């Protein structure tokens, strides 16, 4: 009887803790909750087909920084609101917000890191059974016509800035040689020997890819086995394919790739932002 009472007491304490942790939050779905920090009625509310602009930062359930460069620093939101294509609790929570609002979306970690926009392995300091807190601020909501004008203007501005950023990188790094292929720049550390690989052949490489601002995106070096793929395929960006085709077995080179030969104007958010130029350090281990 005493053990039963102790167990009952423990359950009630746990329930109380859980209840306190959700204080002020409104259930959105079974694994998503919303809490308004600032609720401003501007008359511009989220709706189907609207485009949402804002800023967000993802913290673990204790509101501590997550061990991941992208989530640690926060990111700008540029979200097309399409509930018919995305029925997740996160999207439903966004539909509850208005321009000028700030809020916390609390969502199961396992659910959040499976969302298409944030799909990646769970960070080391986040438990799959815990929640994450997405602190979010909504700066603007635009209808489809407003969005179309904004995108056109933004594309023109971002494209001009991207070209300026790329040529500034070349200047600061003393790269004066002419581009090759479709516009890549090659710096050979070791020439290697033998023939150049042909498109369609299989190649084995070790490589590291980073943005021109120095953010590491991918790295095969921690692994024992090299990365093997068909040259010319979509396994790697076009600029990287072109660079490897200009290397010989045993060669090592730095391949500088403008955005349009890397991940394009759209990038691969959240890891790779739009108009991101890439630098690849590649060792061509073998050609099959």
C-alpha positions in Angstrom: 0.0 0.0 0.0 2.8 2.4 0.9 4.6 1.6 -2.4 1.4 2.3 -4.3 1.0 5.6 -2.6 4.7 6.5 -3.3 4.2 5.6 -7.0 1.0 7.7 -7.2 2.8 10.6 -5.6 5.6 10.3 -8.0 3.2 10.3 -11.0 1.4 13.4 -9.7 4.8 15.3 -9.2 5.8 14.4 -12.8 2.4 15.5 -14.2 2.7 18.7 -12.2 6.2 19.4 -13.7 5.0 18.6 -17.2 2.0 20.9 -16.7 4.3 23.7 -15.4 6.6 23.4 -18.4 3.6 23.9 -20.8 2.2 26.8 -18.9 1.0 29.5 -21.3 1.3 27.2 -24.3 -1.7 26.4 -26.5 -1.9 22.9 -28.0 -1.6 23.0 -31.8 -1.2 19.2 -32.4 -0.3 16.3 -30.2 3.4 17.2 -30.4 3.3 20.9 -31.1 2.4 23.9 -28.8 2.4 27.7 -29.3 3.0 30.5 -26.8 2.7 34.1 -27.8 5.4 36.5 -26.5 4.0 39.5 -28.3 0.6 39.3 -30.1 0.1 42.4 -32.3 -3.1 42.7 -34.2 -2.0 44.4 -37.4 -4.8 43.0 -39.4 -2.3 41.0 -41.5 -2.8 37.4 -40.6 -1.2 34.3 -42.0 -3.2 32.6 -44.8 -2.9 30.0 -47.5 -0.6 31.3 -50.2 1.0 34.0 -48.1 4.7 34.3 -47.8 6.2 34.8 -44.3 9.3 36.7 -43.5 10.9 36.8 -40.1 13.7 35.4 -37.8 14.0 32.3 -35.8 16.3 30.6 -33.3 16.0 27.0 -32.2 16.9 26.1 -28.6 16.6 22.8 -26.7 13.8 22.4 -24.1 15.9 24.1 -21.4 16.3 27.1 -23.7 20.0 26.3 -24.2 21.9 26.8 -27.4 21.8 23.7 -29.7 25.2 22.2 -30.7 24.8 23.0 -34.4 26.3 26.1 -36.2 23.1 26.8 -38.1 20.7 26.6 -35.2 23.1 28.2 -32.8 23.3 31.4 -34.7 19.6 31.6 -35.7 18.3 32.1 -39.2 16.0 34.2 -41.3 12.6 32.8 -42.2 11.3 32.9 -45.7 8.4 30.5 -45.7 5.7 30.0 -48.3 2.5 29.1 -46.3 1.0 26.0 -47.9 -0.9 24.0 -45.3 -2.4 21.8 -48.0 1.1 20.6 -48.8 2.4 20.6 -45.2 0.0 19.5 -42.5 2.8 19.4 -39.8 2.1 21.0 -36.4 4.9 23.5 -37.1 3.1 24.8 -40.2 -0.2 24.9 -38.4 1.5 27.0 -35.7 2.8 29.5 -38.3 -0.8 29.9 -39.6 -1.8 31.1 -36.1 0.6 34.1 -36.3 0.2 37.6 -37.6 2.7 40.2 -38.9 4.5 41.7 -35.9 4.0 38.7 -33.6 6.7 37.0 -31.7 6.2 33.5 -30.2 7.7 30.2 -29.1 6.7 27.1 -31.0 7.5 24.1 -28.8 7.7 20.9 -30.8 8.9 17.4 -30.3 12.6 17.2 -31.3 12.1 14.0 -33.3 9.3 15.7 -35.3 11.1 19.0 -35.8 14.3 17.4 -37.2 12.3 15.4 -39.7 10.6 18.4 -41.2 11.7 18.8 -44.8 13.1 22.3 -44.2 15.2 21.2 -41.2 15.9 17.6 -42.1 19.2 16.5 -40.5 20.6 14.3 -37.7 19.6 15.1 -34.2 22.2 17.4 -32.6 24.3 15.9 -29.8 22.7 17.9 -27.0 19.1 17.2 -28.0 17.2 14.1 -26.8 14.8 12.6 -29.4 12.1 12.4 -26.7 12.5 16.0 -25.6 11.0 19.2 -27.1 12.8 22.1 -28.9 11.7 25.7 -28.5 11.6 27.7 -31.8 11.7 31.4 -30.8 10.2 33.1 -33.8 9.5 36.7 -34.9 7.3 37.6 -37.8 8.4 40.7 -39.7 6.1 40.6 -42.7 3.3 38.6 -44.4 2.7 39.1 -48.1 0.0 37.9 -50.4 0.9 36.2 -53.8 1.1 39.5 -55.8 3.3 41.2 -53.2 5.5 38.1 -52.9 6.0 38.0 -56.7 7.2 41.6 -56.7 9.4 41.0 -53.6 11.0 37.9 -55.1 11.9 39.6 -58.4 13.4 42.6 -56.6 15.2 40.3 -54.1 16.6 38.1 -56.8 18.1 41.0 -58.7 19.6 42.4 -55.5 20.9 39.0 -54.3 22.4 38.2 -57.7 24.3 41.4 -57.9 25.5 41.0 -54.3 26.5 37.4 -55.0 28.7 38.4 -58.0 30.3 41.2 -55.9 31.0 38.8 -53.0 32.6 36.2 -55.4 34.9 38.6 -57.1 35.9 40.2 -53.8 36.8 36.7 -52.6 39.0 36.2 -55.7 40.7 39.6 -55.1 41.3 39.0 -51.4 42.8 35.6 -52.0 45.1 36.8 -54.9 43.4 34.6 -57.5 44.2 36.2 -60.8 44.1 33.2 -63.2 41.3 32.9 -65.7 38.2 30.7 -65.0 38.0 27.4 -66.8 35.0 25.3 -68.0 31.7 27.0 -67.2 33.3 29.5 -64.7 35.2 27.5 -62.0 38.6 28.4 -60.7 41.2 25.7 -60.2 44.3 25.8 -57.9 46.4 22.6 -58.1 48.4 21.6 -55.1 49.5 18.3 -56.6 49.2 17.6 -60.3 48.9 13.8 -60.1 49.7 11.6 -63.1 48.0 9.7 -65.9 44.8 10.5 -67.8 42.0 12.8 -66.9 38.8 11.0 -65.9 36.0 10.9 -68.4 32.4 11.7 -67.6 30.6 8.4 -66.9 33.7 6.9 -65.3 33.6 6.1 -61.5 36.0 8.1 -59.4 37.0 7.8 -55.7 37.8 11.1 -53.9 38.3 12.5 -50.5 37.0 16.1 -50.2 35.9 18.9 -48.0 33.3 21.4 -49.1 32.9 24.9 -47.6 31.3 28.2 -48.4 33.6 31.0 -49.4 32.9 32.5 -46.0 34.5 29.4 -44.4 31.5 27.5 -43.2 32.2 23.7 -43.6 29.3 22.0 -45.3 30.6 18.4 -46.0 33.8 16.5 -45.2 34.8 12.9 -46.2 38.2 13.0 -44.4 37.0 11.6 -41.1 36.0 8.4 -42.9 38.4 5.7 -43.9 36.8 5.0 -47.3 36.8 7.6 -50.0 33.6 8.8 -51.7 32.9 6.9 -54.9 30.5 8.2 -57.6 29.9 8.5 -61.3 31.6 11.6 -62.7 29.0 13.9 -64.3 26.1 12.6 -62.2 24.1 14.7 -59.8 26.0 13.1 -56.8 28.0 16.3 -56.6 27.3 19.9 -57.9 28.2 20.7 -61.6 31.2 22.8 -60.7 32.7 20.0 -58.7 32.2 17.6 -61.5 33.9 20.0 -63.9 36.8 20.5 -61.5 37.4 16.7 -61.0 37.4 16.1 -64.8 40.4 18.4 -64.9 42.4 16.4 -62.3 44.6 13.4 -62.6 44.8 10.4 -60.3 46.8 11.3 -57.2 46.1 15.0 -57.7 44.8 17.5 -55.1 43.2 20.8 -56.0 41.1 23.6 -54.6 38.0 24.1 -56.8 36.3 27.5 -56.4 32.7 27.2 -57.6 30.3 30.2 -58.2 26.7 29.7 -56.9 25.2 28.9 -60.3 27.5 25.9 -60.6 27.0 24.8 -57.0 23.5 24.9 -55.4 22.0 27.7 -57.5 20.0 30.7 -56.4 17.8 28.6 -54.1 20.6 26.8 -52.2 19.6 24.0 -49.9 18.2 25.7 -46.8 18.8 25.6 -43.9 22.3 24.4 -44.4 23.2 26.1 -47.6 21.7 29.5 -48.2 20.6 30.9 -51.6 23.4 32.2 -53.8 26.1 30.4 -51.9 29.5 30.1 -53.6 31.5 27.0 -52.7 35.1 25.9 -52.3 36.0 22.3 -52.6 39.4 20.8 -51.6 39.5 17.5 -53.5 42.0 14.6 -53.7 41.4 12.3 -56.7 42.2 8.9 -55.2 41.3 6.6 -58.1 39.6 6.3 -61.4 37.6 3.1 -62.4 
